[in-house]
């Protein structure tokens, strides 16, 4: 049951089906659920049932997910930070698709404030985020390796006029194209943030710091890939 739930996307999840599956688990294993927890589950199931009468395609969890994603990204509560870490790391690897999905869905929340993402950045450099930080650093290194390899291939191809020779000397590694595309997306996002008009003096300081970090990255010639 839980494997099916974890592997499904939010848009596919039906709250009643999850509650039914959870009920089977509760009957199978002898542990007690707090009364208020059972009441909340029952109330949400009834609300979803009413909504389904009006819209058979309605998904309660899909509607609530932008709010949940925003809380996971911006709420500094230790419990939510722990949930965030469990969500984006699996088998000791960072799951970019989950992180990107959180950012995409969280931005749909009516009270989403992009400035609050600096709270997440602040947490990432704290001692409590060592597990996430090491995985993130490894992924950033992989992206930089992909950019460097692409740059070397382009330089060899331009120098000798032979793209096949460049590919033989610097073979394209598995998932390199994905890493290079993600690196380009990340750099473009940082650039858009830098070019935005600072709203405060603190923002101006952050922009200056980002410019210092980003400047040498943009010195890399960008090939067609």
The 8 nearest C-alpha neighbors of each residue, nearest first, counted from 0:
[[1, 3, 2, 20, 4, 21, 17, 24],
 [0, 2, 4, 3, 5, 20, 6, 21],
 [3, 1, 5, 4, 0, 6, 7, 20],
 [2, 4, 6, 0, 1, 5, 7, 12],
 [5, 3, 1, 7, 2, 6, 0, 12],
 [4, 6, 2, 3, 7, 1, 8, 0],
 [5, 7, 3, 4, 2, 8, 1, 9],
 [8, 6, 4, 5, 3, 11, 9, 12],
 [7, 9, 11, 10, 6, 12, 5, 4],
 [8, 10, 12, 11, 61, 60, 7, 64],
 [9, 11, 61, 8, 12, 58, 60, 7],
 [12, 10, 9, 8, 7, 13, 58, 61],
 [11, 13, 9, 10, 14, 8, 7, 60],
 [14, 12, 16, 15, 58, 17, 11, 60],
 [13, 15, 17, 16, 18, 12, 59, 60],
 [16, 14, 18, 17, 13, 44, 19, 47],
 [15, 17, 19, 13, 14, 18, 20, 12],
 [18, 16, 14, 20, 15, 19, 21, 13],
 [17, 19, 21, 15, 20, 16, 22, 14],
 [20, 18, 22, 16, 21, 17, 15, 23],
 [21, 19, 17, 23, 22, 18, 16, 0],
 [20, 22, 18, 24, 23, 19, 17, 25],
 [23, 21, 19, 25, 20, 24, 18, 26],
 [22, 24, 26, 20, 21, 25, 27, 19],
 [23, 25, 27, 21, 22, 26, 28, 20],
 [26, 24, 22, 28, 27, 23, 21, 29],
 [27, 25, 23, 24, 28, 22, 29, 30],
 [26, 28, 24, 25, 23, 29, 22, 30],
 [27, 29, 25, 26, 30, 24, 23, 31],
 [30, 28, 27, 25, 26, 31, 24, 32],
 [31, 29, 28, 32, 25, 26, 27, 24],
 [30, 32, 33, 29, 25, 34, 28, 26],
 [31, 33, 34, 36, 37, 30, 25, 35],
 [34, 32, 36, 35, 31, 37, 38, 30],
 [33, 35, 37, 36, 38, 32, 39, 31],
 [34, 36, 38, 37, 33, 39, 32, 40],
 [37, 35, 39, 33, 38, 34, 40, 32],
 [36, 38, 40, 34, 39, 35, 41, 33],
 [39, 37, 35, 41, 36, 40, 42, 34],
 [40, 38, 42, 36, 41, 37, 43, 35],
 [41, 39, 37, 43, 38, 42, 44, 36],
 [40, 42, 44, 38, 39, 43, 37, 45],
 [43, 41, 39, 45, 44, 40, 38, 46],
 [44, 42, 46, 40, 45, 41, 47, 39],
 [43, 45, 41, 47, 42, 46, 15, 40],
 [46, 44, 48, 42, 43, 47, 41, 49],
 [47, 45, 43, 49, 48, 44, 42, 50],
 [46, 48, 50, 44, 49, 45, 59, 43],
 [49, 47, 45, 51, 46, 50, 44, 52],
 [50, 48, 46, 52, 47, 51, 45, 53],
 [49, 51, 47, 52, 53, 48, 54, 46],
 [52, 50, 55, 54, 48, 53, 49, 57],
 [51, 53, 49, 50, 54, 55, 48, 47],
 [54, 52, 51, 50, 55, 49, 57, 56],
 [53, 55, 51, 57, 56, 52, 50, 49],
 [56, 54, 51, 57, 52, 53, 50, 58],
 [57, 55, 54, 58, 51, 53, 50, 52],
 [56, 58, 54, 55, 51, 59, 50, 47],
 [59, 57, 61, 60, 13, 62, 56, 10],
 [60, 58, 62, 61, 47, 63, 57, 14],
 [59, 61, 63, 62, 58, 64, 9, 14],
 [60, 62, 58, 10, 64, 9, 59, 63],
 [63, 61, 59, 60, 64, 58, 65, 57],
 [62, 64, 60, 61, 66, 65, 59, 67],
 [63, 65, 67, 61, 66, 62, 60, 68],
 [66, 64, 105, 104, 108, 68, 67, 107],
 [65, 67, 69, 64, 68, 108, 63, 70],
 [68, 66, 64, 70, 69, 65, 71, 63],
 [67, 69, 105, 65, 71, 101, 70, 66],
 [70, 68, 105, 66, 72, 67, 71, 73],
 [69, 71, 74, 67, 73, 72, 68, 66],
 [72, 70, 68, 69, 79, 83, 73, 74],
 [73, 71, 69, 70, 68, 74, 119, 116],
 [72, 74, 70, 115, 71, 116, 69, 119],
 [73, 75, 70, 76, 71, 72, 79, 80],
 [76, 74, 77, 73, 80, 79, 118, 119],
 [75, 77, 79, 78, 74, 80, 81, 71],
 [78, 76, 80, 79, 81, 75, 82, 74],
 [79, 77, 81, 80, 76, 82, 75, 83],
 [78, 80, 82, 81, 76, 77, 71, 83],
 [81, 79, 83, 77, 82, 78, 84, 76],
 [80, 82, 84, 78, 79, 83, 77, 85],
 [83, 81, 79, 85, 84, 80, 86, 78],
 [84, 82, 80, 86, 81, 85, 71, 79],
 [83, 85, 81, 86, 82, 87, 88, 80],
 [86, 84, 82, 83, 88, 87, 81, 89],
 [85, 87, 83, 84, 88, 82, 97, 89],
 [86, 88, 94, 84, 97, 85, 93, 98],
 [89, 87, 93, 92, 85, 94, 86, 84],
 [88, 90, 91, 92, 93, 87, 94, 85],
 [89, 91, 92, 88, 93, 94, 87, 85],
 [90, 92, 89, 88, 93, 134, 130, 131],
 [93, 91, 89, 88, 90, 134, 94, 87],
 [92, 94, 88, 134, 87, 95, 89, 135],
 [95, 93, 87, 96, 97, 88, 92, 98],
 [96, 94, 98, 97, 99, 93, 87, 100],
 [95, 97, 99, 94, 98, 100, 87, 101],
 [98, 96, 100, 95, 99, 94, 87, 101],
 [99, 97, 95, 101, 100, 96, 87, 102],
 [98, 100, 96, 102, 101, 97, 95, 103],
 [99, 101, 97, 103, 98, 102, 104, 96],
 [102, 100, 98, 68, 104, 99, 103, 105],
 [103, 101, 99, 105, 100, 104, 106, 98],
 [102, 104, 100, 101, 106, 105, 99, 107],
 [105, 103, 65, 101, 107, 106, 102, 100],
 [104, 106, 69, 65, 68, 102, 107, 108],
 [105, 107, 104, 108, 103, 111, 102, 65],
 [108, 106, 105, 104, 65, 109, 103, 111],
 [107, 109, 65, 111, 106, 66, 110, 105],
 [108, 110, 111, 107, 106, 66, 65, 112],
 [111, 109, 108, 112, 66, 107, 69, 106],
 [112, 110, 108, 106, 109, 113, 69, 105],
 [113, 111, 114, 115, 110, 116, 106, 73],
 [114, 112, 115, 116, 111, 106, 117, 73],
 [113, 115, 112, 116, 117, 118, 111, 202],
 [114, 116, 117, 113, 118, 112, 73, 119],
 [115, 117, 119, 118, 114, 113, 73, 120],
 [116, 118, 120, 115, 119, 121, 114, 113],
 [119, 117, 121, 116, 120, 115, 73, 122],
 [118, 120, 122, 116, 117, 121, 73, 123],
 [121, 119, 117, 123, 122, 118, 116, 124],
 [120, 122, 118, 119, 123, 124, 117, 125],
 [121, 123, 119, 125, 120, 124, 118, 128],
 [122, 124, 120, 128, 121, 125, 132, 119],
 [123, 125, 122, 121, 128, 126, 120, 132],
 [124, 126, 122, 127, 123, 128, 121, 129],
 [127, 125, 128, 129, 124, 123, 122, 130],
 [128, 126, 125, 129, 122, 123, 130, 124],
 [127, 129, 123, 131, 126, 130, 125, 132],
 [128, 130, 132, 126, 131, 127, 133, 125],
 [131, 129, 128, 132, 133, 134, 127, 84],
 [132, 130, 134, 128, 133, 129, 135, 84],
 [131, 133, 135, 129, 134, 130, 128, 136],
 [134, 132, 136, 135, 131, 130, 129, 137],
 [135, 133, 137, 131, 136, 132, 93, 92],
 [134, 136, 132, 138, 137, 133, 131, 139],
 [137, 135, 139, 133, 138, 134, 132, 140],
 [136, 138, 140, 134, 135, 139, 141, 133],
 [139, 137, 141, 135, 140, 136, 142, 134],
 [138, 140, 142, 136, 141, 137, 135, 143],
 [141, 139, 143, 137, 138, 142, 144, 136],
 [140, 142, 138, 144, 139, 143, 137, 145],
 [141, 143, 178, 139, 145, 140, 144, 182],
 [142, 144, 146, 140, 145, 141, 147, 139],
 [145, 143, 141, 147, 142, 146, 148, 140],
 [144, 146, 142, 148, 143, 179, 147, 175],
 [147, 145, 143, 149, 144, 148, 179, 150],
 [146, 148, 150, 144, 149, 145, 143, 151],
 [149, 147, 151, 145, 150, 146, 144, 152],
 [148, 150, 152, 146, 147, 151, 145, 153],
 [149, 151, 147, 153, 148, 152, 146, 154],
 [152, 150, 154, 148, 153, 149, 155, 147],
 [153, 151, 165, 149, 155, 154, 150, 156],
 [154, 152, 156, 150, 151, 155, 157, 222],
 [153, 155, 151, 157, 156, 152, 158, 150],
 [156, 154, 158, 152, 165, 157, 153, 159],
 [155, 157, 162, 161, 160, 153, 154, 159],
 [158, 156, 160, 154, 155, 159, 153, 161],
 [157, 159, 155, 156, 160, 154, 161, 153],
 [160, 158, 161, 156, 157, 155, 162, 164],
 [161, 159, 156, 157, 158, 162, 155, 164],
 [160, 162, 156, 159, 164, 163, 165, 157],
 [161, 163, 156, 165, 164, 166, 160, 155],
 [164, 162, 166, 165, 161, 167, 156, 168],
 [165, 163, 167, 162, 161, 166, 168, 156],
 [164, 166, 152, 162, 168, 163, 155, 167],
 [165, 167, 170, 169, 163, 164, 168, 162],
 [168, 166, 164, 170, 165, 169, 163, 171],
 [167, 169, 165, 166, 164, 170, 152, 163],
 [170, 168, 166, 167, 165, 152, 171, 148],
 [171, 169, 166, 167, 172, 168, 165, 148],
 [170, 172, 169, 175, 173, 166, 148, 176],
 [171, 173, 175, 170, 174, 176, 145, 169],
 [174, 172, 175, 171, 176, 177, 170, 178],
 [173, 175, 177, 176, 172, 178, 171, 179],
 [176, 174, 178, 172, 177, 173, 145, 179],
 [175, 177, 179, 178, 174, 180, 145, 224],
 [176, 178, 180, 174, 175, 179, 181, 182],
 [179, 177, 142, 175, 181, 176, 180, 182],
 [180, 178, 182, 176, 145, 181, 177, 142],
 [181, 179, 183, 177, 182, 178, 176, 184],
 [180, 182, 184, 178, 183, 179, 185, 177],
 [181, 183, 179, 185, 180, 184, 142, 178],
 [184, 182, 180, 186, 181, 185, 187, 179],
 [183, 185, 181, 187, 182, 186, 188, 180],
 [186, 184, 182, 188, 183, 187, 181, 189],
 [187, 185, 189, 183, 188, 184, 190, 182],
 [186, 188, 190, 184, 189, 185, 183, 191],
 [187, 189, 185, 191, 190, 186, 184, 192],
 [188, 190, 192, 186, 187, 191, 193, 185],
 [189, 191, 187, 193, 192, 188, 186, 194],
 [192, 190, 188, 194, 193, 189, 187, 195],
 [191, 193, 189, 195, 190, 194, 188, 206],
 [194, 192, 190, 206, 191, 195, 189, 210],
 [193, 195, 191, 192, 190, 196, 206, 197],
 [196, 194, 192, 193, 197, 191, 190, 198],
 [195, 197, 198, 194, 193, 192, 203, 202],
 [198, 196, 202, 203, 199, 195, 200, 206],
 [197, 199, 202, 196, 200, 203, 201, 195],
 [200, 198, 202, 201, 197, 203, 204, 196],
 [199, 201, 203, 202, 204, 198, 197, 205],
 [202, 200, 204, 203, 199, 205, 198, 197],
 [201, 203, 205, 199, 197, 200, 204, 206],
 [204, 202, 200, 206, 201, 197, 205, 207],
 [205, 203, 201, 207, 202, 206, 208, 200],
 [206, 204, 202, 208, 203, 207, 209, 201],
 [205, 207, 209, 203, 208, 193, 204, 210],
 [206, 208, 210, 204, 205, 209, 203, 211],
 [209, 207, 205, 211, 206, 210, 204, 212],
 [210, 208, 206, 212, 211, 207, 213, 205],
 [209, 211, 213, 207, 208, 212, 214, 206],
 [210, 212, 208, 209, 213, 214, 207, 215],
 [213, 211, 209, 210, 214, 208, 215, 216],
 [212, 214, 210, 216, 211, 215, 209, 217],
 [213, 215, 216, 217, 211, 210, 212, 218],
 [216, 214, 218, 217, 213, 212, 219, 211],
 [217, 215, 213, 218, 214, 219, 212, 186],
 [216, 218, 219, 215, 214, 213, 220, 221],
 [217, 219, 215, 216, 220, 214, 221, 213],
 [218, 220, 217, 216, 221, 150, 215, 147],
 [221, 219, 218, 222, 150, 217, 153, 154],
 [222, 220, 219, 223, 150, 224, 149, 146],
 [223, 221, 224, 153, 220, 150, 149, 152],
 [222, 224, 221, 153, 149, 150, 220, 152],
 [223, 222, 149, 176, 221, 179, 153, 150]]
